[in-house]
């Protein structure tokens, strides 16, 4: 059945804008999150029945009651094993058998490091819209204990971050409205799941959590930050075209960008199911075909791809079609192959296959437990015109 307008399956009505003004509802949602009750928080926010039985299909298929049970279980059964180390203590049995140190290490028992709550709070605070993100990241590292997990996370995030001097993010004005509902739920998940951000080893993680399908269905694959939204706004400012959110999913990024005053057109092929739709004007079409239909194949537009799928040559086909000068990609910044390309990160692929572009932004995004996400921006190098349609990229 087709759905027009913002909606949530199982709810009689859904009005995204009303959420920002319904103070009692937001307070009740936050109270539920403070009580570690995600199921009630979701039901309250999206006006779902107390007996809700919806099945969230993603990497796993779960119901809210099953998710809540997993949340209540805490770290049991390795559900919060985000930071893994291996013990190097001598194994006398192995030594007796003549086993060398390298093999002994492979046989060692993994130990799970748990970040202290203040470090989790500091990670969440990295995405405070009222403060400069670069300053927050410097403080995150400067205040970390030497050799601590927080120090590892800070060093990793700092090594990845890059913003070209030509890109400036406007400071959030006092009293300005930047209400990111997804961020409330994401912040709760960091504390509940003992997550203080990715480090260099996060690329090896294949573990997720039952919470993720719920977040994906209601909000999307990755939470936007104020900095990321303002960067997209900044690189689109003064252009004759618009931002093209290709592969827009349930439209949360489009919705938030529009709240920032950005003109955005959302397009998605509609093959994925979303319980909540945040906008009602998504164009249902193949992304590459849509881009080719734009004037000059998007020559005056900014291309945005949020969590582009791996497989079906989606990313390549859209980039082949686009003739504009600015490409924004929200996706993984490690080698786990979760977005864009199975065996390669977007920035290395662009450097090799689209060397007419330069990377001008790579900033961390609020990452779900076990994930490592960032916003990338690529800009066509000055003086290089896009190839003709006949020439290809």
Secondary structure, DSSP 4 states (H G I P E B T S, - for coil): ----SSEETT-S---HHHHTT-HHHHHHHHHHHHTT-HHHHHHHHTT--TT----EESSSEE-HHHHHHHHHHTTGGGTT--SEEE-----HHHHHTT--HHHHHHHSPEEE----HHHHHHHHHTT-TTS-HHHHHHHHHHTSPTTSHHHHHHHHHHHH-EE-TT---PPPPTT-----HHHHHHHHHHHHTT-----GGGGG-----THHHHHHHHT-SSB--HHHHHHHHHHHTT-SS-EEEET-TTSHHHHHHHHTT--EEEEE---S--SEES-S--EES-HHHHHHHSGGGTTTSEEEEESPPSSTTHHHHHHHH--SSEEEEEEESSTT--SSBTTB-HHHHHHHH-TTEEEEEEEE-BPPTT--EEEEEEEEPTT-PPPPTTT--
